[in-house]
Structure formats: structure tokens, C-alpha cells
């Protein structure tokens, strides 16, 4: 989100707090989030796609919602109304194709023809809903939902496949398929949306997903403040927040001050500190220009802090705006660079993503291996579960070799830390307070540098350049 | 299932198998995870133990430090689904 978009969200929050009757708040959240989904979607090179992708998001969310209904649950009148309202908004957003609207009201820039879109989306939705109805709440249906989402994720994140798909999209719209690139399929927020949907499908399977009507399920998955960069809230938190909206005291000065303070801090972190650090932080161009180890370390430190201030600033803004709308989003950062070991670092950096990894990869995989007969050794289980979790977390950012290496880097670091703590636990517990504090300082410095070195893989898309940066950092070779 | 039985079995499992000190005086309200006595992998082991010993499946999102830090919390969680 840029400054004007944040300004518009703040204006919408002001109207919501001051004038909207309290009982309408949950419906407004859904309607606003649907409009936000189309509004925030960047314009794409492929014709009609910047309308089609958000519309597809809505179809996918509706299907997943239907799948998560218990087999004996009924679609209520309120659900049908919310579904109809969502479809109505999506249809209204086709209007800019037919009538000239003032630029401020042009939420969709180039919508496709209604005579194609409406039958296509309606047909897809009805067929999908019927299928989802047959499979709803069943283990097979829920697993199929997870696999479809994971498959879609691979299609969108693995550039050769994304390029092929983009070529198909270009051919469909009569554009030159030879110009296809992954940028063509820049599906806003899909990474976060997919992980939220998988969480609901899996939690339905284990029986802990709370009953959510379509209105609240949809506003959970595509809640505008958290759409672009998280955090990945949990459905039960969102459901509870929405259930309390009618009674929430949103005009409470303390609440508004906290929210606005949080947004101001976020804006400063993102647009002042992070954007300043961006000028001299590690990247393909700056790495090639750095002269010597000292300069390369400066680039790396700048990148590490830029990433933190950018992402945590964005989270502050999302949490502040969420608070204005009456939804408390989860915290995502807790001074991660001041943690004394890598395990605690991962409990304080992008927490909602690492929690997701722990709940849906690490823990189920560990438990499955623990129950195997013969049971593998504990360290084999821990290594397998940690590697699987962090490789998925790495590839979640993009299915590329550098992200895979970044995930593996952290998996190895965490496993090494586990071995270390198991062997030094007794020694550590016997340390005096002073020695323990000194050890924390050493641990913090080591952890920060391990994490910072890992960012080399994250910052550079080329492995060769990454290796040259490592060499330059330690004074080997002639620069990156 | 009796609370005392669950508590005794769980205490024995934690001290013997996870802390690896059967004589450790584990207090009911002691934070076993937050104090560093056990880690997140041990929570997965507790999940499997609850399933195999008491027939209670604890979903993964409930196997967190916040929800399972003390013996009291673990016993309450197991008994919740066993009644």
C-alpha cells in the first residue's frame, strides 16, 4: 500500500467509526474488503486479469468456505445474502467498462465484458459449490482443497510454470504469448490468502474451526489491512472480533490514539527509515558496486535493518488500521534482532508465518514420525520436520533456488541450535546471572549475524552473486 | 478418567522422558516450556503421549507454549476432551 491508499483507508475508517450504525459493522467489513480486493490489485499487462484474479479469489474463498461447513450444517439465509452481496459488488465493478466514472470511483481499471464474465464466474461458482457441497466437511474433500491450493501456489510461484500460464492467458485475450512473464500473474495477496484458507481447511479437519458464516469467513480471508503483507490472523480471532463489533467502543479516544500512534510509527519505519536504508542496502546492483569487505558488510547491515523496518512498519500500519475497524490483528514482530538464539528469533520474526509453519507442517509431521513403528530417532524427526517447515517457508516467498537455500540455511541453524542446547543445558543452568547476561550478549550477536548472512540468499536472485558476496564479506576474491 | 491419574502419568512422562530427570520436583504451575526445561518438539511428544495414553487428540494449534506451558494447563486440556 502506498501513502494515498493508506489515506483512503483512514478516511474509510473515520466514516466507519463516526457514522456507521454498529450493527452494520460486520457487513461493512465484508463489503469493504471485497472492494479493497479489487481496488488494491495492481494493473497487470494481461488484459482483464486485474479484474479476473480478484474475482477468482472470491470464487475460491466461497468454495473453501463451503468445504469447511460441517456435513450436517446448512447454508443459512444470511450466508445466501452475503454471497449475493459479494456477487453483486463484483458485477457492479464491471461497470467502468460501460460507463465513464470519475477516476476516484474507478476501482477496476479494465474489467472484461459482462456477457463473458458473469456466465463464466456464475457457472464456475455453481459447479464448484455443488462439488464442495458433496465434499464439505469430509476428510477427502478438505484434503483435496489443500492440494488444489498448494498446486495453484506452485503454478503462481514457480516462474517457468507461471510464464506458461501467463502465455495461455495472453493467448486467450489475443495478446502476444511470446511476451509472457511471471509479472503477468501478480495475484495480489494470494500467498497470504492461500495460507489462511489452508488453515481453515485443516482446522475443520481437526474439528477446531469455529462456525463462521460466509460474511465473516470472507472478511477474515481478505481483510483489507492484512491483504497485502499480513499478518496471517487466525479465523477464531477474527470471528471473535467481528462477533464483538456491535458492542465495541470504537470511538474510545484511547483506542483511536493507540491505533493512530501505531500507524504513525509504521509510516515512519516504512517510508522514512526503510526507504532511506534502501538506498544503500544489499541488492544485485549495489553488491556489484561494493568495494571490499567493509562496504559489503555495510550493505548487508543496511539490508537487514531495511527489511525489518519495512516489514514491521507495514505490520504496524495494518494493526493500526485493523484496530480502527475494531479488529485486533496479531503481532508479527517482537524485537527479533535482540534475541539470543535462532529459536527465539523465529518466535519473534514474522510470527504469524512461523506459527503457521509450526501448526501445519512442523507439529503434524513430528507427530506422524513419532507414531511410526519403528520410530525414527528424535534427531532424525526434528531435522526432517524443521527442514520441511523452513523449506516451505522459504519457497512461500517464491519457488527459486535462493529462497530454498535461505530456508535450508535457517533449518540447519535451528537444528544446530537444538543440538547445542541439548548438550549445554546443564552447563547453562549452572551459570551465574552475570555470566548468563554476558552469554546472552554473545548469543544475540551471533544470532543477528547468522540471520544477516542468511539475507544474502534472500536479497540476491543469483546464486553465483550470492557466493561472491559471501566471499567479499570475508575478504576473499575480488568483489561481487 | 481421573484428574489425579492424568496428572501423575503426565508428570512421570515429562520428568522421565522429556526433562530426563525422574526425580525432578515438577511443580503443577511451573512453566516447563517458558523456563527452557522442554522445547517445542517436546510439545509434539506430549501431543502423541496424550493421544496414545489417554485417547485425546490435541490439535496442533493447541500445542503452544501459551496453552501448554504448565502441568495444570496440560491436564485441563486433556480432561476437556475426555469428559
Interface residues (C-beta under 8 A of the other chain):
Chain A: X203 X206 X207 X208 X234 X343 X355 X358 X359 X360 X362 X363 X364 X366 X367 X370 X371 X378 X381 X382 X385 X418 X421 X425
Chain B: X36 X39 X40 X41 X43 X44 X45 X47 X48 X51 X52 X57 X59 X60 X61 X62 X63 X64
